[in-house]
């Protein structure tokens, strides 16, 4: 996982904490939105990712005003739209602005494709882009 974190840090000019928070947020979302086997395959590419998930690396839960509103609205609506809005709320916790999030998603997808193959990367990216 350190390799992915360093790619995010160098590619976006962010610090390790923000990169870890982004990865934790993305992994939390993917855990809920991809099949268990695919998520386990993803975790196998990222040693230390389980500790990040258990350690609360996905932010403090506040998500700011936009994140809080989107998350609350998503929970009320349910279904695909609700999932997308809840995802937006969680992603706002990552500490990245919209342009950085797009770049970070590309770096994440490229890493997964390189390490785990195009099929897994496609599932990951499809899940993430459905939440933007």
Buried (B, 14 or more C-beta within 10 A) or exposed (E): BEEBBEBBBEBBEBEEEBBBBBBBBBBBBBBEBBEEEBBEBBBEBBEBBEEBBEEEBBBEEEBEEEBBBBBBBBEEBEEEEBBBBBBBBBBBBBBBEEEBBEBBBEBBBBBBBEBBEEEBBEBBBEBBEEBE
